[in-house]
Amino acid sequence: MDSTNHQEKIQYHFPLQDYISNEKFEKIKSFSERKETPFLLIDLNIIKGKFLELQKRLPFSKIYYAIKANPLPEVLTLLKELGSNFDIASIQELDLVLGLGISPDRVTYGNTIKKSKHIKYAYDKGVRIFASDSEEDLINISENAPGSKVFFRILADNTSADWPLSKKFGAHLDLIFNLVVKCKEKGMEPYGLSFHVGSQQRDVGQWESALSKCSSLFNLLEEEKGIKLKMINLGGGLPSHYNYPIGSIEEYSKEIERYLHDYFGDELPEIFIEPGRSIVGDSGIIISEVVLVSSKTKMDKSRWVYLDIGKFGGLMETLDELIKYPIYTEKTGDAREVILAGPTCDSMDILYEKYKYLMPETLSVGDKVYFFTTGAYTQSYSSISFNGFPPLKAYILPEDIN
């Protein structure tokens, strides 16, 4: 047993102590009192601040918000009003943004895996910029979205990313070279290159590695084929505040801008960026409740704490314990290691077993547990009805609480 108070023992990199001691947190608790847990609260003011900061730090870039991170209509409407563009992964996301009055010329179809009929649907709705990384997909674009702009995703190193995205997306430079040439031959515009260094990327140097590849391919295509690409899409990867240290957006942006000028000089190509997590991650709080506390043996040093939210209810990014959320409970007392698990009848529904969170021995059934930095990839990941549990509810924090 650890006699240290559990809140003092944990080093939080999310500004938790400042947050929970603020009058705003008391208002949040009051707002939440009569709501059935679990649920997600979204603070639009935080999203606005994150967007404006990124716009300030990378003023030469066009921001294409990755809708998949958090597709709540209120979030998309706010970003629309702030001047954001949008990256879609499906025609359902396209219908969502069009239904909010967002013009299709502010949309890119960034998913490299898409059906022919979906390409045609997006084209017929006015989308003119598509991503690709394979010959068959490129042929589908040429047949269903003639004359469109195409940007090509290269493979990028995802080392140091907490949620890697390599292998499934992107292709080696030699294949991309051939795709760019074929794109022009088929009457479309080979527009540029894209990459993704992995979600929650903690090493800004991974952008340098990817931009070095882009620069080489830009030069080779112009020298050998007379094709001058116009755009680089920096993808996502900028981090949010989880339970470990990260650099600031200012630090990331300074380095990324330096890399761009190192490889492309003073006259930069068009720059796109596709943030999702970095804009909405810090805006969310999931409020859950303890369902059960138990031990497996009399000598067990760790208690099992079962919550009313788990992997299938919105915390999918705890898979392999990759994303470590700042977690808080108001209970105090001696700290003890716990294993956190969800409510479903599935043995995979364990949130943290190897990574040991500390919680007070006084924690008991019915107590509230708060997960911070949960504005990204939570509600959009929650299952429809696994074990009969409904998808994660979400509420927008009222303006008078801010």
KAMO-V172043 format. One record per backbone hydrogen bond with DSSP energy under -0.5 kcal/mol. NH is the residue of the N-H (numbers start at 1). CO is the residue of the C=O. E is the energy in kcal/mol with one decimal. If there is no record, write none. Layout:
NH:CO:E + NH:CO:E
//
This chain:
2:335:-1.8 + 3:1:-0.6 + 6:333:-1.1 + 8:5:-0.8 + 9:5:-1.6 + 10:6:-1.5 + 12:10:-0.8 + 16:14:-3.4 + 19:15:-1.7 + 20:16:-2.9 + 21:17:-1.2 + 22:19:-1.2 + 25:19:-0.5 + 25:22:-0.9 + 26:22:-1.0 + 27:23:-1.7 + 28:24:-2.2 + 29:25:-2.4 + 30:26:-2.0 + 31:27:-2.6 + 32:28:-1.6 + 33:29:-0.8 + 33:30:-0.7 + 35:32:-1.8 + 38:287:-0.7 + 39:287:-1.4 + 40:393:-2.5 + 41:285:-2.8 + 42:395:-2.5 + 43:283:-2.1 + 44:42:-0.8 + 46:43:-0.7 + 47:43:-1.3 + 48:44:-2.5 + 49:45:-2.2 + 50:46:-2.4 + 51:47:-2.5 + 52:48:-2.5 + 53:49:-2.0 + 54:50:-2.2 + 55:51:-2.5 + 56:52:-1.9 + 57:53:-2.6 + 58:54:-2.4 + 59:56:-0.6 + 61:58:-1.9 + 62:271:-2.9 + 63:61:-0.6 + 64:62:-0.6 + 64:273:-3.2 + 65:63:-0.6 + 65:85:-2.6 + 66:275:-2.2 + 67:65:-1.1 + 67:87:-1.6 + 69:66:-1.9 + 70:67:-1.0 + 75:72:-0.6 + 76:72:-2.2 + 77:73:-2.7 + 78:74:-1.9 + 79:75:-2.3 + 80:76:-2.5 + 81:77:-2.2 + 82:78:-1.6 + 83:79:-0.6 + 83:80:-1.3 + 84:79:-2.8 + 85:63:-2.8 + 86:106:-3.2 + 87:65:-2.9 + 88:86:-0.5 + 88:108:-2.8 + 94:90:-1.5 + 95:91:-2.7 + 96:92:-1.8 + 97:93:-2.1 + 98:94:-2.7 + 99:95:-2.2 + 100:96:-0.6 + 100:97:-0.7 + 101:98:-1.8 + 102:97:-2.2 + 106:103:-2.0 + 107:104:-1.6 + 108:86:-2.1 + 109:129:-2.5 + 110:88:-1.3 + 110:108:-1.1 + 111:88:-0.8 + 114:112:-0.6 + 119:115:-1.9 + 120:116:-2.3 + 121:117:-2.0 + 122:118:-2.4 + 123:119:-2.5 + 124:120:-3.0 + 125:121:-1.4 + 126:123:-1.3 + 127:122:-2.6 + 130:149:-2.5 + 131:109:-2.3 + 132:151:-1.8 + 138:134:-2.0 + 139:135:-2.4 + 140:136:-2.2 + 141:137:-2.2 + 142:138:-2.5 + 143:139:-2.0 + 144:140:-1.6 + 145:141:-3.0 + 148:145:-1.6 + 149:128:-2.7 + 150:189:-2.6 + 151:130:-2.4 + 152:192:-2.4 + 153:132:-2.1 + 154:152:-0.6 + 154:194:-2.8 + 155:171:-1.9 + 161:158:-2.1 + 162:200:-2.0 + 163:199:-2.2 + 168:166:-2.2 + 169:165:-0.6 + 171:153:-1.3 + 176:172:-2.3 + 177:173:-2.6 + 178:174:-1.5 + 179:175:-2.2 + 180:176:-2.5 + 181:177:-1.8 + 182:178:-2.5 + 183:179:-2.5 + 184:180:-1.7 + 185:181:-2.0 + 186:182:-1.7 + 187:184:-1.8 + 188:183:-2.0 + 189:148:-2.3 + 190:188:-0.7 + 191:150:-2.6 + 191:189:-1.1 + 192:150:-1.0 + 193:231:-2.0 + 194:152:-2.7 + 195:233:-1.4 + 197:236:-0.6 + 199:163:-1.9 + 201:237:-2.5 + 202:160:-1.6 + 202:200:-0.6 + 204:202:-0.6 + 206:203:-1.9 + 207:204:-1.6 + 208:204:-0.7 + 209:205:-1.7 + 210:206:-1.8 + 211:207:-2.6 + 212:208:-2.2 + 213:209:-1.4 + 214:210:-2.2 + 215:211:-2.6 + 216:212:-2.0 + 217:213:-2.2 + 218:214:-2.8 + 219:215:-2.4 + 220:216:-2.3 + 221:217:-2.4 + 222:218:-1.8 + 223:219:-2.5 + 224:220:-2.6 + 225:221:-1.8 + 226:221:-0.5 + 226:222:-0.8 + 227:221:-1.9 + 228:226:-0.6 + 229:227:-0.8 + 230:191:-2.5 + 231:191:-1.6 + 232:270:-2.6 + 233:193:-3.0 + 234:232:-0.7 + 234:272:-2.9 + 242:240:-1.1 + 243:324:-2.6 + 244:242:-0.7 + 252:248:-2.3 + 253:249:-3.0 + 254:250:-2.1 + 255:251:-1.7 + 256:252:-2.8 + 257:253:-2.6 + 258:254:-1.9 + 259:255:-2.7 + 260:256:-2.3 + 261:257:-2.1 + 262:258:-2.3 + 263:259:-2.0 + 264:260:-2.2 + 265:261:-1.7 + 268:266:-1.3 + 270:230:-2.8 + 271:60:-0.6 + 272:232:-2.6 + 272:270:-0.5 + 273:62:-2.1 + 274:235:-2.0 + 279:276:-0.9 + 280:276:-2.1 + 281:277:-2.9 + 283:280:-1.3 + 284:281:-1.3 + 285:41:-1.9 + 286:371:-2.8 + 287:39:-2.6 + 287:285:-0.5 + 288:286:-0.6 + 288:369:-2.7 + 290:367:-2.4 + 291:306:-3.1 + 292:306:-1.5 + 294:304:-2.4 + 300:297:-1.1 + 303:337:-1.7 + 304:294:-3.5 + 305:303:-0.6 + 305:339:-3.1 + 306:292:-3.0 + 306:304:-0.6 + 307:341:-3.0 + 308:289:-1.6 + 313:310:-0.9 + 314:311:-0.9 + 315:310:-2.0 + 318:315:-1.7 + 319:316:-2.1 + 321:318:-3.3 + 322:319:-1.6 + 323:317:-2.0 + 324:322:-0.6 + 325:323:-0.7 + 328:370:-2.5 + 335:2:-1.3 + 335:4:-1.1 + 336:359:-1.6 + 338:357:-2.2 + 339:303:-2.8 + 340:338:-0.5 + 340:352:-1.9 + 341:305:-2.3 + 342:349:-2.6 + 346:344:-1.3 + 349:346:-1.9 + 350:348:-2.6 + 351:340:-1.8 + 352:340:-1.6 + 356:354:-0.7 + 357:338:-0.8 + 357:355:-0.7 + 359:336:-2.4 + 361:334:-2.0 + 363:360:-1.7 + 366:290:-2.7 + 367:364:-2.0 + 369:288:-2.2 + 370:328:-3.3 + 371:286:-2.9 + 372:326:-2.9 + 372:370:-0.6 + 373:284:-0.8 + 374:284:-1.7 + 375:281:-2.5 + 377:69:-2.8 + 381:378:-1.1 + 382:378:-1.0 + 382:379:-0.8 + 383:312:-3.1 + 388:385:-2.3 + 389:386:-1.8 + 391:384:-0.6 + 393:38:-0.7 + 395:40:-2.8 + 397:42:-3.2 + 401:398:-1.7 + 402:398:-0.7 + 402:399:-0.8
//
